[in-house]
Every structure is written in C-alpha cells, then in structure tokens.
Amino acid sequence: GVKAFFNSGHEICSHTVTHPFLTQLTTAQMDYELQHSQQFLESVIGQPVRDFASPYGDYSAPVNNEIKKYYRSHRTVDEGYNSKDSFDIYRLRVQNMFSTTTITQYQAWLDQAKATNTWLILVYHRVAADADTYDTYPADFTKQLDAIKQSGITVKTYSDALDEVTAQL
C-alpha cells in the first residue's frame, strides 16, 4: 500500500481522511480532517507529511488558515504556473490532466513553463485504460512523458521543487 509506494521513491502528501468539501465543514471538522490525515500517513511512512492537496480543489481563505496550522503548502487545482512574482505557497497553481488533454496542449504547457522559467505542476488523477474525465490514457501518458524528456525541463518531486523555490524567495 502506501508504505510500499513511499519506499519505491514516491512522495506522500495529505488529502484529508474522508475526502469532504472543506468549505462545508466547521473549523473543528476541518482540523480533524487535516490533522488526522497527516498523523495517519506519518505513522505509516515514518516521515513527516508536510504538504497538502484539497479534495475537489475546494478551499477558501478560512480553509487555508486551517491548512497553515498543519502543512507548509497547499496544492490547488487552480490553473496556472508558479513564479517568483506570483508565488503563494498556499495557492500553488497547476495544469490539470484530463482524458481529453491533447499532446498539443501538453506541449504548450511545457513550452510556456520553459519560456517563462516558471514551475509547472501537472496533476494526474489516474492513468487507466478505462479513463474517465479526470484520468489519462496510458498511450497519452507515454507521449506526455516523452514530451517532458524531449523538452529538457528538469523534473523534481513536489517537495524538492518547493525547497528550491522557497530558498529563492
């Protein structure tokens, strides 16, 4: 499970206990979701879990205030790129992968990130042959990885990229 995934080199970030819409919870309920998810994951992997991604991309200023109590960052599903001039560690922007994302669109994201020297975070929900709206087909995923390789863009884990960016601020 999670421990094997972590041990094989993958990064573990928190995503709540029950996957609720955080904006619909009381502060106490939010704190439970944020803290217990973090504690459970840390007990499984034996390492700190410092970063968070909100379910459904649902957040608000009060939600972010609660996230700040437990995590050093919040990855949203808000579209965009992350640069020094627009950097908000509690509103990290992304490009969301869908089953309909074309290789042309994907290449444009890579080109834009490279041209503007911005941090591009790609959000994949699932890679699967029976891809749903928020999924990516395996053949498309292979093309996307090839495009990254051809681009010469440096690929880093979320945590390593955060360390690098925050050191430059």
C-alpha positions as CSV (number, residue, x, y, z in Angstrom):
1,G,0.0,0.0,0.0
2,V,1.1,3.5,1.0
3,K,4.4,2.3,2.6
4,A,5.5,0.3,-0.5
5,F,4.6,3.3,-2.7
6,F,6.7,5.6,-0.4
7,N,9.6,3.1,-0.2
8,S,9.7,2.9,-4.0
9,G,10.5,6.7,-4.2
10,H,7.1,8.3,-4.4
11,E,6.2,11.3,-2.3
12,I,3.3,11.2,0.1
13,C,1.1,14.3,0.6
14,S,-2.1,14.7,2.6
15,H,-5.6,14.8,1.2
16,T,-7.9,14.5,4.2
17,V,-9.5,11.5,5.9
18,T,-12.9,11.3,4.3
19,H,-12.4,13.5,1.1
20,P,-15.0,16.2,2.0
21,F,-15.7,19.6,0.6
22,L,-13.6,21.5,3.2
23,T,-15.6,24.8,2.7
24,Q,-18.7,23.0,4.1
25,L,-17.1,21.9,7.4
26,T,-16.9,23.6,10.8
27,T,-13.4,24.5,12.0
28,A,-13.3,21.5,14.3
29,Q,-14.3,19.2,11.4
30,M,-11.6,20.7,9.2
31,D,-9.0,20.3,11.9
32,Y,-9.9,16.7,12.3
33,E,-9.6,16.0,8.5
34,L,-6.3,17.9,8.2
35,Q,-4.6,16.7,11.4
36,H,-5.7,13.0,11.4
37,S,-4.9,12.5,7.7
38,Q,-1.4,13.9,8.4
39,Q,-0.9,11.8,11.6
40,F,-2.1,8.6,10.0
41,L,0.2,9.0,6.9
42,E,3.1,9.8,9.1
43,S,2.5,6.7,11.2
44,V,2.5,4.6,8.1
45,I,5.6,6.1,6.4
46,G,7.6,7.1,9.5
47,Q,8.4,10.5,7.9
48,P,6.8,14.0,8.2
49,V,4.0,14.7,5.7
50,R,4.3,18.5,5.1
51,D,2.2,19.2,2.1
52,F,-1.5,19.1,1.3
53,A,-3.9,19.0,-1.7
54,S,-7.5,19.8,-1.1
55,P,-10.2,17.4,-2.2
56,Y,-12.1,18.7,-5.3
57,G,-9.8,21.7,-5.3
58,D,-12.3,23.1,-2.7
59,Y,-10.8,25.8,-0.5
60,S,-11.3,29.4,0.8
61,A,-9.4,31.8,3.0
62,P,-10.7,30.2,6.2
63,V,-9.8,26.8,4.9
64,N,-6.3,27.9,4.0
65,N,-5.9,29.3,7.6
66,E,-6.6,25.9,8.9
67,I,-4.2,24.2,6.4
68,K,-1.4,26.6,7.5
69,K,-1.7,25.1,11.0
70,Y,-0.6,21.7,9.8
71,Y,1.2,22.0,6.4
72,R,3.8,24.1,4.7
73,S,2.0,24.2,1.4
74,H,-1.4,23.8,-0.3
75,R,-1.6,22.5,-3.9
76,T,-4.8,23.6,-5.5
77,V,-6.4,22.7,-8.9
78,D,-6.4,26.4,-9.9
79,E,-4.8,26.6,-13.4
80,G,-1.6,28.4,-13.9
81,Y,2.1,28.5,-13.4
82,N,4.1,29.4,-10.3
83,S,6.7,32.1,-10.5
84,K,8.7,34.3,-8.0
85,D,6.4,37.3,-8.7
86,S,3.1,35.4,-8.2
87,F,4.2,32.7,-5.7
88,D,1.7,31.7,-3.0
89,I,2.7,28.6,-1.1
90,Y,-0.9,28.1,0.0
91,R,-2.3,28.5,-3.5
92,L,0.1,26.6,-5.8
93,R,-1.3,26.5,-9.3
94,V,-1.3,23.6,-11.7
95,Q,-2.3,22.2,-15.1
96,N,-4.9,19.5,-14.6
97,M,-4.7,16.4,-16.8
98,F,-7.9,15.2,-18.3
99,S,-8.7,12.3,-20.7
100,T,-9.2,15.0,-23.4
101,T,-5.9,16.8,-22.8
102,T,-4.1,16.7,-26.2
103,I,-0.4,16.4,-26.7
104,T,-0.5,19.8,-28.4
105,Q,-2.0,21.4,-25.2
106,Y,0.5,19.5,-23.1
107,Q,3.4,20.6,-25.2
108,A,2.2,24.2,-25.0
109,W,2.3,24.0,-21.2
110,L,5.8,22.7,-21.3
111,D,6.9,25.4,-23.7
112,Q,5.2,28.1,-21.6
113,A,6.9,26.9,-18.4
114,K,10.3,26.8,-20.1
115,A,9.9,30.2,-21.8
116,T,8.9,31.9,-18.6
117,N,11.1,29.9,-16.2
118,T,8.0,29.0,-14.1
119,W,7.2,26.0,-12.0
120,L,4.7,23.8,-13.8
121,I,2.8,21.3,-11.6
122,L,1.0,18.6,-13.5
123,V,-1.9,17.0,-11.7
124,Y,-2.7,13.4,-12.8
125,H,-5.7,11.8,-11.1
126,R,-5.2,8.3,-12.6
127,V,-3.6,6.7,-15.6
128,A,-6.0,4.0,-16.8
129,A,-7.3,2.2,-19.9
130,D,-10.8,2.9,-18.8
131,A,-10.1,6.6,-18.4
132,D,-12.9,8.8,-17.1
133,T,-12.9,12.6,-17.4
134,Y,-10.2,13.2,-14.8
135,D,-8.0,10.3,-16.0
136,T,-5.2,9.9,-18.6
137,Y,-5.0,7.0,-21.1
138,P,-1.7,5.0,-20.9
139,A,-0.8,5.8,-24.5
140,D,-1.3,9.5,-23.9
141,F,0.8,9.3,-20.6
142,T,3.7,7.7,-22.6
143,K,3.5,10.6,-25.1
144,Q,3.5,13.1,-22.3
145,L,6.5,11.6,-20.6
146,D,8.4,11.6,-23.9
147,A,7.5,15.2,-24.4
148,I,8.9,16.1,-21.0
149,K,12.1,14.1,-21.8
150,Q,12.5,15.9,-25.1
151,S,11.9,19.3,-23.6
152,G,14.9,19.2,-21.4
153,I,12.9,20.5,-18.5
154,T,14.1,19.5,-15.0
155,V,11.7,17.2,-13.3
156,K,11.6,17.3,-9.5
157,T,9.4,15.9,-6.8
158,Y,6.9,18.4,-5.4
159,S,8.9,18.6,-2.1
160,D,12.2,19.2,-3.8
161,A,10.8,21.8,-6.1
162,L,9.2,23.6,-3.1
163,D,12.5,23.6,-1.3
164,E,14.2,25.1,-4.3
165,V,11.6,27.7,-5.0
166,T,11.2,28.9,-1.3
167,A,15.0,29.2,-1.0
168,Q,14.9,31.7,-3.8
169,L,12.2,33.9,-2.4
